[in-house]
């Protein structure tokens, strides 16, 4: 893993870390009971800005695939994500979301006939177990609709991650990202108008929060995410998504004085090790002798 790939991994990891701030911003600063509206405002303006800036139109023969990717990565995923968030404890939803790397491996196996590396599969399974130790409370409420929403949301995002890399697109990164956000936001718009209450009058804090979620949580984060998908294996990128709940836990501890138990810290370490092992197992690492390694340390 040379310096270039290390930088790509670290930069891509920034996207789920930003997404980890969504929970604290939404619960503490945004109007309550408006999940689809929040999701729509998050992605639609960001997509519009990127499309206007990039000035790229999708080719006619690529529009169908772009619509599918927009639905999987943005529209369906965001809608199901918020349904799960409102019906399940965050820990249960995060554990189901942690299945994404395993699902991506399954899609690669099913569609490309490439069996997953045993090390990657075991590490991904331990990532799910670590997430369960870190977040699940024994008193958690297991709502069936919420569980189905979280599971299918994870599956749609995993499929979108796999297809985003598998389907070659001629558009540049900003245009490719912008059109997905724009189309996904347009899919969410009628749902928000039908199912959510009218938007109340917004104050400065709410406006700043929506701006943060759109500019950083959507525009910046998705550009980084899709850039990572263009340079790294899809399994490696999907495993980085496990950093999002860790980011949320740390932010809750810093800003909301939420306690960190020993089990939480242990689970966090297991998840981080899982992510690291998947990166090492899936990203090409140049072989280096012990002698060269010692010389590098000395220099």
Secondary structure, DSSP 8 states (H G I E B T S, - for coil): --HHHHHHHHHHHHHHHHHTTHHHHHHHHS-SS-HHHHHHHHHHHHHHHHHHHH-----GGGHHHHHHHHIIIIIHHHHHHHHHHHHS-HHHHHHHHTTHHHHHHHHHHHHH-----HHHHHHHHHHHHHHHHHH--TT----HHHHHHHHHHHHHHHHHHHHHHHS---S-HHHHHHHHHHHHHHHHHHHHHHHS-------HHHHHHHHHHHIIIIIIHHHHHHHHHHHS-HHHHHHHTTHHHHHHHHHHHHHS-----HHHHHHHHHHHHHHHHHHHHHS------HHHHHHHHH-
